[in-house]
């Protein structure tokens, strides 16, 4: 049910005097706050490494046009189209604005409005009942990256810790990528990403920044314009980014490790390896060279589908261009061999010595440079012994798998913030079955009636990023950015922080962080990390915390005791905060390699499916805005015309796509920018957007990726068949 959203001023007792709620009144330069437009400053809160610095027009208590900040040297005035249209989302008539209680069967969307006190009292009552029956670990607060703000995203952990609830092991996104990068460097940081503009060869590997991180293209194209740099793109289909490449490197999914090994084979074979650099900064270059003797371009061509001459030429250009900057993304690591692939790619600049040069090296994430003290926001000073449940295995957990539950009690109560697992979690059949349980109580704090919210017992209306204070860091850059509250929220929307504090009060959870405002949390975190005060940050708008050149390029040594890059990693010692090791970690190769643990084609499932991001969506966000939906049109499967012809498939036909885990219906789009046998579904559409009501993650698996978990969302073998369109 899409509830009617009234004019927010009608529900606000301050509406009789609009100036009472309008922060512009304090600005003497604004004569009439009801008519004037001002510019507010913030940061994009969404799950994207760019974390763009924003300038936002505000008038009549609503946001308008959103622009990228030119004053921020990474954002450089450029933002993606979906965020530029953010007013369409923030002012959407279908936003949730009142607390709701389910009044019909789960999933049917029948809800009735209730007061905030009624909603919070019921959640607290149901949590206490669950705890009395099964102990505190039966309650599982569940969240993710719908906002990347450090206060609004992470504050739920404070409630978890204070109450001894089951903890949340974050695994669905970064684990294979981060563990693979850490395996070599020992630290999750790299060259200043703005150095792409100073490179002579930019290699964009396994990511599609035109669609998902537009600022990477800003700096890569600047290198092309100012230095004549070439841009190569390594990907599994001709993405919008590959369309802009000088050198398209089109490979099969899950074969990046083979390509990286063949490149390094050529570097050693042709005297392009920097042996003096390797002798000083790497652990065992002779062992790597010996290992790569038979990892030839011909060997890699058979695995990757990339012709041998193209591999040779790509390797030569890398080896003969000292300022080669590899921007390694997340996409190619969302495979069962993803960590091994990331490590192999990160070895390349170690073999060439590109780390020595400005505009050289490999960059993946700068997450290690921030060093936040999160004691207050997360309650990290509370001793916790409760189990840590794997986010990616929510389907197994909610359907009672003893191993996924770590031998503990069932999960019978949840609070969900900032995520939509009924759409985005893998192995959807199990996820849906788990949420349909009558003995599971679910409270969802959301901005729209998502598919997860439709399965809830209580739905709470949430603020958006311009409606609360928060603090952001750039995973793909080096900026700390303040996101102050710019407008009042519509209707009765409340922030994550407010909800957590109100529940803590009702549940008797004690911690001083519950009594602090978001701005006080921001100030505490900044001061505890040695970055000044919130007032100082507000004046500056953002802080550049990029380490010095030598530190960023590991010229003082890599982050291992001996200062050497690990060409031969010890996967058991990768410094990753995980509750254990996952997947077939004992079988991981000791050297960079193609690890053949991916879902290869079989007679029953002859195609390899990748679930790439859609340009106008961000995970399941923006699927509610008309502009984004109109641009994406409908859920489709990109299939090579020759493969389609063999199956008797025409452009636009409805297809049944099946994996060992489920099936989904998609319309065919014939597309020759793929290797034969590879198909791509640009997603994530709501399940209900698909014929049959099952979304793309009905096909993906939740089995953990070695060595520290994660979901292999792009590693699926599938079958494809044409089906008749259902009659309208």
N, C-alpha and C positions, 0 to 999 in steps of 0.2 A: 504494500500500500504506500503510495506516495502522498504523504500528508500535505495539506495546504499550508504554505508558509506565509504568515501574515506580514504586513509591514512591521519591521522590527521596532520602529518607533512607537507603534501602537501598543506594544507589550512592555515598553520601557517607561516607568513612572517619571523619568527625567524628560520625556518627550515634550512635556508642556513648555519646557524652556530648553530648546536645542543647544544653547550655549553651555548648559550644565554638563553635558557629556562630550563636548567638543574641545579637544586639547588645543585647537588653534586659538581659542579665546585668550590664552596666555601670551600670544604673540602680538605685540602692539602694532606690527606691520599689517595685520589682517583686520580690515575694518568690519567686514561682514562675513563671519564664518559660515553662514548658510549659503553664500554665493561664491566665495573665493576658493581658488585651488592652490594647494600647497604641495610641496614635494617632500615625501618621507623617504627615509633610507632604511634598507633592510637587506636580507639575504634570502635566496631561494632555499626553501626548507626541504626540498625533495631529495630522493635517494639518487644523487648524481654527483660524481666527483668534482664537478665544476664549482658547486656552491656559489653561484653567481652573486656578486654584489649588485643590488637593485636600487633604482630610483623609481618611486611610486607616486603617481598623482593621487591626491586625496581631496575630495570635495563632497559636501553634504553628508559627511560621515561614512562615505563609501570610497573604495579604491577605484581608480580608473586605469589609465594607461600605465604599463610597467615597462621600464627600460633598463638595460644593463648600464652599470656605472663605468664611465670613461676614466674616472679617477683611480679605479682599481686596475692594476696593470695586467692581471690575468683575465678578468672579465672583459676588459678593454672595450666596453660599450656594446658587447654582443651577447644576446641571450637567445634561447630557442623560442620558436613560434608559440609553443603551448604555454609557456610562462608569460610571454608578452601579452597573451590573451587572458591573463589570470582573472581579470575582473569578471569574465564570463563564468568562471567557476565560483569565485567568492560571492557573487551576487545572484547565483543560480536560484530559481524559484523552488527547486526541489531540495534545497539544503534542509537538514534536520534542525529544528529550532526548539523542540520541546522534548522532555523525557517521555518515553513510551513504554507500555507494558504489553506483552503478547497476549492476545485474547482468542487466538485460534490455534490450529495445529502448527507445529514447527515448519518453517519454510514457506508458509502460505502468505506471509506478509500482513496479517491482520493484527493491528496494534491500536491501543487506545491511549490518549494522553494522560499523564499523571504528573504530580508535582515532583520537584527535585527531592524534597524530604521523603516522599513515599518511595521514590526510586532508590535512593541511597539507603534508606532503612531496610528495604527488601533485600538489596544486595548484601548488606552486612548480616542480616538474619540468615540468609541462605548460606553464606560463607561459614557462619558459626555452626549452623546445623551440619554442614558437610564435615567440618573439623571435628565435631563431637562424634560423628559416625566413623570417620576413617583417620583422624589425625590431620595436622596442618598441611602435610604434603599432598593431600587430596585437592587442595586449591592450587591452581597453576595460572598466575598472571602471565599473559602472553602479549608480546608487542613486537614491533619491528621499526622499519624505517620510513613510515608514512610521513614523519617529520624527522629530520636529522638534528633538530635542536637538542642541545645537551641537557637542558632542564626538562623539556616536555617529553622527550623520548625516554630518558634514562631514569626519571624519578620513580617510575613504577617499581624499580628494583629496591628502592628504600622500603616500600610496603612489603615486598617479598621477604627481605631480610629481617625486618622488624617482627614479622609474624611467623617466620619459619616455614613459609610456603615453598612448594617446589620451585626451584630456580629455573631460569630460562637459558639454555645453551644456544647462542646465536650461531647458526650454521648455514643458512640457506644460500648465502650470497658469496662471501669473500674467502671462505676457508681454504679451498684448493689453491686459489690465486696467492693468497698471503703466505701459506705454508711453502709453496713452491718458490716464491721470491726469497723468503727468509732462509730457505735451505742453502742458498748460496751466499747471500750478503750478511745474514744474521740480524738484519735491521730493516724495518719496513719504511724505507726512505730512499731518496735518490736525487739526481740532479734537479736543479730548479727547472720546472716544466716550461718556464718562459724561454729557456735556452733552445727550445725547438726552433725559435726564430733565428738562432745563430748557428744552426746546423747546415751542413751541406747535403745531407741525406736523411730524411725523416721516414722512419719505418713505423707505420701504424699497424700493430699486430693484434688481431683478434678482438677488435672493437670497431664500432660504427659511429664515430663521434659526430658526423653530420646529423644523425638522428638522436644520439644519446649524450653527447658532450661537446657541444658546438665550439667551445673555446679552444679545444685541441686544434681544430682546423684553422682558427684565427692565427695561431702562432706558426703552424706548419706552412700555411699559405704565405705568411709574411716572409718566411725563409725562402720560399720559391720566388717571390717577387723581388726581394732585396739581395739575395745571394745566388739566385739561379739553382737553388736546391731542388733535387728530385724528391718526390713523395711516392713511397711504395705502400701498398695496403695488402696485408695478408688476411684473407677471410675465406669463408666457405660459400659465399655467393656474392654476386655483383651488387653490393649494397650501395646506397647513396654515397658513401665515402669512397668506395672503390671506383665509382663513376668519376671521381675527381682525381684519381691517382695517375701518375706518370707510368707507374709500374704496377699493374694488377697481378697479385699472386694468389691465384684461385686454387684452393686445396680441398680435399675431403675433410669432413669433421673428424676431430680427434687425432689428426696426424701431424700436428704442429711440432711435436718432439722429433719426428723423423726429418722434417725440413730443417730444423735447427741443427741436428746432428750432421746432415749432409753439408750445410753451410760451413760448419766448423771443420769437417773433413777437408773441404777445399782450402780453407784458410791455412791449415797445417801443410797440406800437400803442395801448395803453391808459394810457400814462403811468406804468407800474409799474416801469420800469427806473430804477435809481439812477444818474442821469447824472453826478452829482458824484463818486461812488465810481468809476465807470467812467473818468472823466477822469483820476483820480489813479492807478488801479491796473491798467488794462487797456491793451492795445497799440493796438487800432483799433476802438473801439465803433461809430463811424460806418460803417466798412466792414461790420461784422457786421449792423448794422441794415439796411443796403442789401441785403445778401445775403439776409436773412430776409423781404424784402418779399413774396415769393410762397410762403414756407413756412407757409402758413395752416393753421388747424385742419382745413379741408376737405381740403387736400392731404394732411395727415398721416392723416386718417381713412381715406382710400382706401388708404394703405400699411399702417397699423397694425391696421385693423379696429375701432378704438375710435371710437364715435360722436362726431361733431363737438361736440355739447353737453357731453359728458363731458370732452373736451379743454379746452374753454373754461372749464368750472368748475374743473378741476384747476389750470389756469394762473392763474386769478383767485385761488384760495386760496393758491398759492405766492407770487404777487405782493403779496398783501395781508397776509401773515403774515411779518413781519421775522424772527422766530425759526423759520425753516424749516430743519430738519436733514435732509439727504439722506444716507442710508447706502447707498452704492453697492457692490454685491457683485461677485462674479466671474462669476456665471452668464450674465449678458447679454453679456459680452465674449467668450464662447467661441464666437464666430461670425467669419466671414471679414471682417466689418466691425466687430469688437469694439472695437478701439482707437479708431476714429472715434466709435463710440457712447459710450464712456466719456468721451472728451474733450467731446463735446456735452453730456452730463449734467453734467459738472464746470463747464461754462460758466454754468449757470443761476444759482448763487448769486453769481457775479461780476456778472451783469446786474442782479440784485436788490440787491446789496450785503449779502447775508445773512452774509457772512464777518465783518461788523463786530460781530455780536451773539453773546453767549453763547447757546448752543443753536441757532446758525445756521451755515450753511456746508455743505460736503460732506466726508464722511469715507470713505476707502476702506481705507487701510493706514497703519500707523505705522512701517513697516520702516526708514525713514531715521533714526529718532531714536536707534537703538541704537549705531551707530558702532563695532561690534566690531573689535578688532584680531585677525585670524585667522591671523597669521603662523605661530604655533606649531601650531595645530590642523590647518591645511590645508597647511602648508609653503609659504606664499606667498613666502618669501624665496628659494625655489629658482627659478632662471631656467628657464622652460618655453617650448618652441617647437613642441611637438607639436600636431597638429590637434585641433580641438574638434568632436566629433560631436554631432549634434542628437538629443536624447533622444526627441523625438516621432517621428522618422523611423527608429526602430529596425528596423521591417520592411524599409524600403528598404536600410538599412545591412547587415542580416544576409542579405539576398538579393542583395547585390553591386552595387547601383546605384552607378556610378562617381561621379555627381554628389553623392550623399549621402555617399559615402566621401571626398569632397573630393580625388579623384584619388590617394588613398593606397592602402595595402595592404588586403586583406580583414581583417575582424575574425574571428580564429580562437580567441580565449580571452577569457572574461569572469568577473569576480567581481561578483555581484549582492547588494546589501544594501538593505533597507528598501523594496522595491518588487516588484511582481508584473506585469511587462509582458505576460506571456502572457494576462492578463485585461484590464489597464487601458490598454494602449497602443492607439492608433488603427490602423486598417487591419489588423485581426487576421489576415486570410488570409496576408498577407506575414510578419507576426510569427511565426505558427506555422510557416510554411515555413522561415523563417530558423533557428528553434530546432531544427528537425528535422534540420538539416545534420549529417552524421556527422563532418565535419572541424571542427566547432565544439565546443570544450571549455567547459563552463559549471560554475562553482561557485556555489551559492546558499546564503546564510546567512539562515535563516528561523526563524520561530516555529512554523509549521504547514506541512504538505505542500501548499503552494499549487500552482496549475497551472504556474507557472514552476519551482518546485522539482521537480515531476514530470518536467520536461524536462532536468534537470541531470544531470551526471556525478557530482558530489560535493554532498551536502547537509550543511550544518553547523547545529547547533541554537543558536538565539539567545536571549538574555535579553529580558525585558520591562522596562518603565521602572522598576518598583519593585525591580529586581534589579541595578541599576548606578547610578553617579553621573552626573548630567548637568545641563546649564544650558539654560534655555528663555527665549524672548522672546515677547511677545504681538503678533502682527501686527495684531490687531483691537483692541488696547488699548495699555497703556503700562507693562506690568510685566515686570521681569526676575525669574525664579523659579528657585530651586534645586530640583532633584529628586534627593535623596540616595538611596542604596541603602537599602532597608528590609528586604528578605528575601534569603535565599540563593536562587539559581536552582535549578530542578529538574534532577535528573540531571547531565548534563555540559554544560549550556548555557553558552556564553561570550558575552561582549559583543562588539560591533563593534570596539571599541578593542583588545581582546585579540587578535582575529583579525587585524586590520591589523598590529599589532606583531609577531605571530608570523610572518606572511608576509614582512614587511619583513626580519626577521632571516634567514630562509631565502633571500631573494632578494638580499641584500646591499644593501638600500636604507638609506641613511644620512640621519638627521636627528634632532636632539635630541628632537623631539616623540615619537618612537617609544619613548623611554626614560621618558616621564612617565606618571604614573597619570592617570585621568580627573579626579580631584580636583585634581591639580596643574595640569592644563590649565585647569580652571575658574578656579582661583586666578590663573593667569597671565593669562587673558583679562580677568578682572575688573580686575586691577591695571593691565594695559596700556591699559585703556579708562577708567581713573580712577574705578572703581566699588568700591573697597575690596577686601577679601579674601573668600575663600570662607568663612572662619570667621565673619566679620561678616554675610555674607549668610545663612548658616545660622541665625544668631541672629534675624535679622529676617524670614526666610522669603522675602521678596520685596521688590523695590525699585520705587517709582513714579518713572519717568523722563520723564513728560510734560513737554514744554517749557512755558514760560510762555504766558499767553493771547495776547499780541500775536504771539509767534512762531508759535504753533499756528494762528492765524487769518490769518497773513500780513499783519498790519497794519504790519509793518516792511518790507513788500515781498515779492513772490514771488521764487522762487529763480532768477531770470534776471538778467543784468547790470544791466538797467534797472529791476528790481523790479516789472515789469508782467506780469500774467497774459496768456498767449498765447491770445487768441481766434482768431487766425490762426496756427496752429502751423507751425513748420518741422520736418516729420517727420524730416528727415535729421539733425537736431540733438537729438533726444530723448535725454536722458542715461541710456541703458540699457546695461548691460554685456553686449553681444552681439558675436559674432565678425563681424558684418556686418549688412546689411539683408536682409529676407526677403520673399517674396511679392510682389505687385504694388505695392510701396511707392511707385514713381514715379507711380502713378495715384491716390494718396490725395487726397481733396478738400482744398482749401486752407482751407475754412471748415467749421464744424460742419454736418453734412448727413446724409441717408440715403444711404449708399454702397451702390449696388446690385451688390454682388459676392457676395451670399449665394446658396445653392443654392435658387433659386425653384422652385416646382412646375412640372412639365412633363407632357406627355401620358403619358409612360412612368412618371414618378415624381410623382404628383399631390399627395402629402402632404409636410408639413414635420415632421420628427422632432426632438424635443429629448430628450436622455438625462439627465434631472434626477437628482440624488442621492436615494437612498432614505433614509427617516428612521432606520432601524435599522442601516444599514451606513455605513461611512466609506471611500469608494472600495472596495477589496476586503477591508478589515478588517471584522471582526465577522460575516462570512459563514459562519464556522465555529461560531458560538455558537448553541445551540438557541433561546435567547430571542429573538435577532434574527431568525433564520430563521422562527420561528413567527409573529412579528409581520408579516413581509413576505409570507409564504405561498408565492408563486411568481412567476416573471417574467411581467409583464403589460404590455399596451399600453393606455393610456388613449385612447379614441376617442370622438368625439362621437356620440350616438345617431343623429342624422340622417345622418351619414356612414356609420355602421354599417348603417343600414337600406338605403341605396342599394347597399351591397355585399353585402347578404344575410347580415350578420354578427350573431350573437346574443351576449349576454353569456356569457363563458366559452369561446367558440369558440377553437380553435387557429388562429393566423394565421401566414402566411409574409410577413415584412417584408423587402423587398429594396431595396438601394441600388446604385449603380454599383460598389460595392466588395465586396458580398457579401450574404448573407441570414441571417436569424435567425428562430427560431420563438418566438412569444409568445402568451399567452392574452389574449383581448379582455376589457377591462373598460369597459363603457359609462359615460361620464362627460360631463356637460354643462358642465363648467367649463373649456371650451376654445373657441377660435374654430374655426369650420368649417375643415377642411383641415389642422388641427394635431393631431399625436399626441404622446404623452409616454410614455417608458419610464423608470420609476424604477429605477435600477440602482445598483451594478454587481453582478450575480449572477455566480458562477463560470460559465464556459462550459458546464461539465458539467450545470448546473442547467437548461439550455435543451434542449428536444427537438431532437435533431440535433447537440448538442455545440458549437454556435457561439454565442458571447455577443454582447452588444449592440455591442461595438466592432468586430465584423465589418462594421458599417454606416458607421462614422465614418472620416473622411479624415485623412491625415497631411500634406497640403499645407500649408506654413507660412503663418500669418497675418501680414499686413503690420502694422507695419514690422520687428519684431524676433522673429518666429517665434511658435510656439504652435500648439495643436491646436484646430480648430473643432469641438469635440465635440458642440455643440448645433446644428449647422448642416448638416442632412442632408435631401435630398429622397428620398422612398421611395415604393414601391408596396406595397399591402396586398392579400392574398388569403386567403380562408378555405381551410383544408386539413383533411383528415380526420385525426382522432386516430389515431396508430399503435396497433395492438392491443397490449395488455399481454402 
